[in-house]
Amino acid sequence: MTARAVTGRDFRLFWFGETTSLLGSGIAVVALPLVAVVALHADTFVVGLLTSVAWLPWLILGLPAGAWVDRLPRRPVMLVCDAVSFVAYVSVPVAAWAGALTIPHLLLAAFAGGCAKVFFTTAYRAYLPTLLTDKELLAGNARLQGSESTAEVIGPGLAGMLVQAFGAVAGLVADALSFVVSWICLRAIRTVEPPPAALRRRRLRTEVGDGLRFLFRDPILRTLAVFSAVSNLALTGLSSIEVVFLVRTVGAGEAIVGVVLTLCGLGGVLGVLVSHRIAHRFGTARAALLCQLGAAPFTLLFPLTGPGAGLAYFVIGGVGLGTGVVAASIITDTFRQRYCPPELIGRISASAAVISFGAIAVGGLLGGALGEVFGVRETLWMMSGLQVLSTAILLFGGMRKMRDFPESPRVAAAAVS
């Protein structure tokens, strides 16, 4: 069966399920550290460790996950992942209501949810071209990224209100239920997924190596992967301690933290709205470069944040950063989906994700450790400076010579030579 349009029933189901799941995740991003800070009185290092543990599975499972996803139908993989995520996150409020919640339990739930996310994200990126044609991928990615950005706007505010009204673990109940909605929507999709490519099965190590070789031999994919790693290290170092910073250093209450992070999320919505326009105006490669270059300096506003009106620094920084990063992400994700061979896309995506998301695990740990040793505000200065410096990777990686991303690896080699 051919791919369905962005207005078709199956894509709408996929979109709605993902939007609900992303909203739950947007709530959990704030609710999980608030549980640690408010209910369990965790220190800065533990809060950073919580972020690190959630992304650690990318370093452990990311590469084999790509090979496994290329061997299997993608939708059943995502259904199993939704079920595992539900069990992991619903266990936290159940333990809390039983009076048995501990820091190790919270860390274990974050790790289990992270393992499911590895497989879901890898399968999701490979599955989307089943529902959409090449020409519709940019619009489809924009809609999905729009949902993610909207979730980032609404989620933190909801988390703050839920925690304020019903207690610290209430946000995780909402997150767990969002995976149920995602599972139901995926189950209802009718489009028949083409079977995995009938390739001779080789050793897992060999198949993983195919994805890594393609990634590192390609000049554009390599540049994007290295930049993403350094950028994610910096941005996660910032985000892993932002709740601690706002609550303990700035003195904001839980509800105010939710409002501030909600306003920051508006940047992602703006990024979705402008991505298509700037890609056509400047070209896809040039637009992605300009977005990242413009976004990075906004991180320097975060450490300037103070109480009262001083919270405006955090909001402006979040809006500016989110606009550029989200717009660039939509453009580069669409490029990868069009550019990578279908039989390798799972392994290539997983290889890039291990580098990119693995850095998130390190960034969370680094943010917590530096915050404990040098202070939270000082760590924000370090991480924001690293984000600004990371843009040099894009500038010297060959993208500045291009207007548009190429359609094939041969064109890419010619463009950067």
N, C-alpha and C positions, 0 to 999 in steps of 0.2 A: 504494500500500500504506500502511496506517495506521501510526502510530508504535507502537513496541514498548514493553512495560513495562520497568521497571528490573530485573526478574528475567528478561527475555527473553534469548535467545542473542545477538542482535546487540549489545545494550547491554553484555552481559558481555564480548564480544570487544573492543568499543570501550574499555571500562573497563580490561581487562587490558592492552591495548596501550598505553594512555595511562599506566597505572601503571608499566609497565616503562620507558617513555620518560622519565617524570618521575623515576624512580629514577636513571636514567642522568644526567639533568640535575642531580639533587641531588648526585651524585658530582662532576660537572664543575664545579659552583659552587665547590667547594673545590680540586679537582684542577688546574683551569686557573691560578688564582693561585699554587698551590704549584709548578707547573712554572715559572712566571715567577720566583718567589722562590728556589726551591731549585736548579733546574737552570740557569736563565739569570741568576740573581743580579740581578734587576730591582730598581729603586728604587721608592719609594712612588708616585711620579707614574705610572710605567709600569703598575703594578698597577691603579691607579685608571683609567688609560686603557683597560686591557683590559676592564673592566666597561663603560666608556662606549662603546667600539667595538661591543660585542655588542648594545647597545640603540640605537645610532645609526640603524640601518635603519628604525626606527619614524618618525623625523623625515623620512627621505628617501622611504620607500615606503608609509608607513602609509595616507595618504589615497587614493592610487590603488589600493592593495590592496583597500580596502573596495569600491570600484566594480567592480573586476575580479572579486572573489569573488561579488558579487551577480549578475554576468553568467554565471558558470560553475557547473557541478556542484561541490559542495564536497569530496566524497570524493577525486576525482582530484587536486585541488589539494593535499590533505593527503598523498597518496601521493608526489607529486613532492617535496614539502618534506622528507619523511622520507629520501628518497634523497639529496637535496642535503646534508642534515645529516650523514648517514653519511659521505659523501665528505669533507666539511669537517673533521670531527673525527678520522677515522681517519688523515688526512694528517699530523697532529701526531706520533703515535708512529712512523709510518713514517719521517718526517724525522729524528726523534730517534735511531732505530736506525741510520739511515744517517749519523749524525754531522753532519747539515745543518740542525738546528732553530735558528731565529733568532727574535728578538723580532718582526720584521715578519711572519714566517710565522704566529706565534701570534696576532697581531692580525688577520691576514687570515682565519684560520680562524674566529675569534670573529665577525668581520664577516659572513662567508658563512653561518655558522650563524644569526646574527641575522636575516639577510634571509629565510631559510627560515622562521624562527619568526614573522615578521610575517604571512606568508601562512597558515601553519598555524593560528596563534591566531585570526585573523580568520575563517577557514573553519570552524574547530572550534566557535566560538561560534554561528555560523549553522547548523551541521549538527546540533547536539544536539537541537533541537526536531523534527528528522526522526525521531529514535529514540524520543522520549518525548512524552507528552501534556503539556499545560499543568500539570495537577495533579501530574505526576510530576517536573517540572523541579527543584523544591526538593530532593527526595530524590536525584535524579540528580546535581545540582550538589554536594550534600553528599558523595556517594560519591566523585566526582572530586576534590573539594577534600580529602577524607580521604586519597585516594591521594597527592595533592601534599604534604600535611602529613606523611604517613608517610614519603614519599621524603625530605623535609627532615630527618626524624629519622634514618633509616637511612643516607642518602647520604653525609653528611659523615664518619660513622664508617667506612664502607666506604672512602671516599676516603683517609682517614688510614692505614688498614690496608694498602690497596693500594700507596700511595706508600711506606710504611715497608718493605713486604715485596718489592715488585717494581720500585720506582723511580717517579720523578715522573710519567711519562707513562702509567702503567698505568690510572689512573682514566679517562683519555680513551678507551682501548680499550673499557672497559665502557660508556661513554656512546655510542660509535659503534655498538656491537652492540645497544643498546637501541632505536635507530631502526629496525633490521632487524626486531625483534619487533613494533614498532608498525606497520610497513608490512605485515607478514604478517597481523596481526589486522584492519587496515582492509580489506585485500584480500578477506578471508573474509566480510565483512558482506554479508548477502543483501537487506536492506531496500532497496527501490527508492526512490531519492531523487527527489522531485518536481522537474520541470524548473524552471529559473529563470523568474521571472515574465516573461510575454510582453509586455514593455514596449517602446515605441519607443526604439531606441538613440539616445542623444544624445551630444554631446561629453563626453569624460571629465571635463572641468572642471565641466560642468553637473551631472553625476551626483554627483561629489564634493561639490559645493555643496549638494545636497539633504540629504546626511547632516549636514554642518556646520550648516546652517540649523535642522534639526530639533533637533540637540543644543543649540545656543545659545539657541533660542527657548523651550526647555522648562526651567522653573525648577529642577526636581529634577535632571535629567540634567546641566545646567550646573553646579550646585553640586557634585555628585559628581565631575565631571570636574576642576574647579578644585582641589578638595580633594585628589584623587588626585595631581595634578601636584605640588603643594607637598609632600605627604606622601612621595611617591616620591623627590623631590629629597633630602629629609632622610634617609630610610631607606637610599637607595642611597649617599649620602655616608657613612653609617655602615658599611654592609655591604661597600663596595668596599675599605675599609682594615682590616676586622676581622681578616683573616689576618695582615697585616703587624703590626697591633697585638698580637695574641696571640703571634706568633712572636718579634718583635724587641723590643717594649716590655715585655711581660709575661714573656717567656722560656719560653713553652710549646713543647714538641716537636710534630712533625707529628701523632703519634697522639693527644696530649692535645687539640690543636686539633680533631681529628675528634670526640673524645668531647664536648667542650664544645659544639660546634655541633649535635651529635646531641641532647644534652639540651635545647638551646634549641628544637629542632624539636618537642619534646613539646607546646609551646604550641599549635602548629597542630593537633595531634590533639585537644587539649582544645577548641579552637575549633570543630572539626567536630562533636564530641559535644554541645556546648551550643547550637549555632546554631539548630536546629529548635525546641528547648525555649524559648529566650528570645524567639524570634520570635513564638511563640504566646502566651507569657506577657505580653510588653510591647507587642506589635505590631511589624510589620516595620521601619517607619521609626524608631520609638523604640529598638528593639533595636540597629539598626545604629549609631545615634548614641551610645548608651550604651557599646557595645563600643569605638568609636574613642576616646571620651573617657576610658574606663578604661585603655586600652592605652598611650596616649601617655606618661604619666609614667614608665612602666617603662624608657623609653629613657635616662632620667637615671642609671640604675644602671650602664650600660656604661662610662662614663669612670672609675668608681670601682674598676674591676677591677684586681687585683694578683696576684702569684704565689701558688701554694698555695691556701689557703682563700679568698683574695681572688677566685678565679675564680667563686665562688658569685654574686657580683654580676652577672657576665655571664650566667650561667645563669638566674638569677631574672628579670633584665631580658628575656632572650629568650623565656622561657616566658610571662610576662605580656603582652609585646607580641604574640607570635604568637597567643595565645588570642583577644584582642580583634580583631586585624586579620583573621584567617582567618574568624572567625564573621561579622564585618561583610561580608567579601567574598562569602561564600556568599549572604547575604541580598540584597545589592545586585545581584549577578550574576543571580540568579533574577528579581528585579524587572525588570531590563533585558530579559531574554529574553521575559517575558510582556507587557511594556509596548510595546516597539518594533514598528512594522508589519513583517511578515515580508519585504516587498519592499525594505525599507530597512535591515534589521537589520545587514547586513554593513557598509554605509557608516556607520551610526551608531556601531557598535562600533569601527570603524577610526578614526573621528574622535575618539572618547573615548580610544582607545588611543594615538593620536599625541600627545595632550596628556599623558596619564598616563605612558606608557612613554617618550615623548620626554624627559620630565623625568628618567627613570632614566639616560639617556645623559649628560645634563648633570650629574646627581648624582655619577656615577662619576668624571667628569673633575674636578668641583669637590672631591670628597673627596680624590682623589690630589693635586691642586694645593695645597689648604689643608694637607694633611698634610705635604707637603714644605716649605711655607713656615713654618707655625706649630707643627708638631708633630702627631703622630697623636692623642695624648690630648686636646689642645686642640681638634682638629677634631671629635672625638666629642662634646665639650661643645657646640660650635656646632650640630651637626646634631641632637642630641637636643633642644636648646632650640627649634629650628625645628619639629620634629615636634610638640612640645607646643603651640606657637603656631598650627599649622595647623588644629587642631580648632575654632578660632574661625570658620573658613569654614563649617563645618557648623552651628554654633550660630546664626549670623546669616544662613544661607541659606534659612531657612524650614522646615527639617525638624523643628525643635523644636515646631512647631505640629501635627504629625501623629502619629497613633498607627500607622497602616499606610500603606505606599506605595499610591498609586492604581493603578487598573486601566487608565486611559486618560488621554491628555493633557488632555481637558476636565476630568476630575475633579482632575487635578494643578493646573490653573490655579485652580480654585475653592478648593483646599485651602490654597494659599499666599497667596491674596488677602486 
